[in-house]
Amino acid sequence: MKIFAGLGNPGSKYQGNRHNIGFMAIDAIHRKLPFGPWSKKFKAEISEGDIGGEKILLMKPQTFMNLSGESVGEAMRFYKLAPADITVFHDELDLPAAKVRVKIGGGHGGHNGLKSMDAHCGRDYRRVRLGIGHPGAKELVHNHVLGDFAKADQTWLDPLLDDIALHAQLLLEGDGSQFMNRLAGGEAKGEPLKAKPAGQSHIRQARPQSQKTPTIGPMADMLKKLLGGPSD
């Protein structure tokens, strides 16, 4: 058993907030993969399912953000799990919007949900940091975090959440670098991901592609002469 927990605030008032992108990621996994109906336990909405042969418990703590660790910690102790068995999805101010980074352990960076997780679960859990961007000034942070995503954000947000669900199995393998590569099209390590076109990230597919060299017509004939290639 592994736990995938999203951090957020319960209730319709907060549903579209940037702070709730962790809940949104869990909802996408639940929607796209074979998970059972939501139920309530451990002060959370939970659902059980399977990813790549591994039993997974999805969790959306209903304790409000700053008490998230109480909920996840209760489930961790119930199933006798270690921090390494927990993956937490949360918003990250220090990453540009649409960027995703994965790490194990580390500090909380002032994030109240992570503070609570550290207190109740230890620090050595996997963190999936979902960039929401910084508003540029400290006094704007509160309204930015607790504000809803703009309509323009949906162009990257929906494809990103779908890709997170599609590649969630990679979070159970290794250090998360392959997961980041799949989402970013290789940008996480600065190298292109060698994958079949069907497996490309939706985000990468949406980017403009470079023009292909023509193979027929006057331009093709000229290029062949210049490059010394065979002519028709």
N, C-alpha and C positions, 0 to 999 in steps of 0.2 A: 504493500500500500504506500502510495505517495500522495502528498497534498499539493494541490494547485490552489493558492489563495489569492484573490484579488482584493485590493484595498480601496475603500470608498466609504461614502456615507449613505445610509438607507433612506428610502422615501423618494417620492416623485420630485420633490423640491430640488434635490441634488442630482437627479438622474443624468442630466446632460452636462454636468460640471466637468471641467478638465481634471479636477481632483478625483473623479470617478472613472478614469480610464482603466484602472485596474479591474473594476467590476465589468466594464465593457469587454475587456479581453477574456474574462472568464465566461461571460455570456456568449461570446463568439465561439469559444471552444465547445460550450454546451450545445450550441446551435448546429455546429458543423460536424461534430463527432458523436459516436454512439453513447450518449449518457441518458440516465433515467430522469424522471421528473424531479423537480425541486421539492425538497422537504425541509423541515426546520429541526436543527439539533446543534449543540455546541454554541448557542447564541448566534447562529448563522443560518443562511440558506445554503443547503448542501445538495450535491448530486453525485452519485457514484457511476463510474463508467470504466472504460478500458482504452488505453492508448498503447499501441504496439505490444500488446500482451501484458502490460503493467496495469494493475488496478489503481485507479486514480479517484481521489475525493476532491471534487470542486467545492470551494468555499467562498461565500461572500458574507463576511462578518456583519452582523446587524447591530453592533455595539457603538457605532460611530467610529470615525477614523482613529481617534486618539486612544481607543481601547481595543483596537483590532487584535492585539496579541493575546488578550484574554481568551478570545474565541478560538484562535488557531492553536494556542497552547493547550487548551482543553482537549481538542481533537488529537494533538500530538501525543499527549499523555495517555489518552484512551487507547490509541492504537500502538502504543509503545514505540514511537518513532523517534528518530534523531533529527536535529536541525537539517542535516544533509538530505533528508527525505522531503523537505518543504521547498516549494518554489513560490515566490511572492511576486505578483505583478503590481506595479505602482507607478504613479506619475513622477516625472523627474524634471524639475525646473532648469537644471543645469545642462540639459540636452535640448538641441533645437527640435522643434516640432517634427514628428514623424521619424526621428532617430530612435534606435533601440540599442541598448547595451545590456549585457548579462555579466554578472559577477557573483562570486560567492564570498560572503562575509563583508566586512568593511564598516564604515560609520553610517550614522543615520542622516547626516547632513541637515539636521533640523526638521526632518520629516516626522511628524507626530505619529503616523502609523508605524514607521520603522522603529521609532523609539519604543513603542509598545511591544512590537515584535521582539526586539532585542531583550526587553525586560522579561518576557514570558517564554521565549523560545530559544534564547541564546542568539549569537550573532552569525553563526556559520550556516545560514540557509542561502539558497540561490535567490538573487534579486533580478527580476526582469524590469529594467528601468525604461519607462516609456516616455520619451521626450514630449513636453508640452510647450517648450520655449519659455524664455524669461521676458517679462514685459519691459525690462530695461531700467526700472527704478524700484528700489525697495518698497516704497510706499504704494506701489501699484500691484505688488505680489498678491495680497489677500484677494482683491477683486478679480485678478487674473485667474488664480487657482480655483476660486469658488464661482467663477463665471462659466457660462456654457460655451462649448465649442461653437465657433461661428459657422454659418452655412458653407463658407469657402473651405473650411477645414475638412468637410466631408469628402473632398476629392482625394485626400490622402488617408483620412482616418478609417473609413470603411474598408478600403483595400488592405490597409495595414492590419486591422483586426482579423480579417479573413486569412491573411498570410500567417498570422500568429497561430491561429487554429490549425491551418493546413500543415504547419511544420512543428507543432507542439511536441511531437515525439522526439525531436532532436534535443529538447531540453532535458531529456532523460539520459542522454548520451554525452559523455565528455564534459567539457567546460563551457559549452554554449556557443563556441565560435562558429560551428556549422549553422546553428540556428540564426545567428546574426548575419552570416553571409547570405543565407537564403532570403532574409528579409531585405537586406541592403544591396543585393546583387553583387556582393563581393566587396563593398566599400568598407565594411567593418575592419578588414585587414589591408585595404588598399589594393586588393588583387581581384580580378574578375573571377566569378564562380564558374567553373566548367560544369555546366548542367544542360540537359536537354531543354529545348525551347519551351516545351509544355510545362516544365518545372520552374520556369522563371517567376520571380516575384511579380505580382500584379503591379506593384509600384514601378518596377523597372520597365515592364511592358508599356507603361503609360508615358515613359520618357521618349523624346524624339530620338529616332535611330539614325545613324549616319547613312548617307546615300550609298547605294551599291554601285560598283563600277559597271558601266554598260557593257553588254556582251555582243550586241548587234547594232547595226546602224553606222552612220558616218563617224560618230565619236569613237565607237569601238574600233573601226578601221584605223583611225588616226593613232589611237593609243597602241594598237598592235605594232604599227610602224615605228613609233617612238621607242617602244619597249623591246622590239625585236621578236615579238611573238608571231606565231603562225597566222597567216591570213586565210580567209575562206576561199 
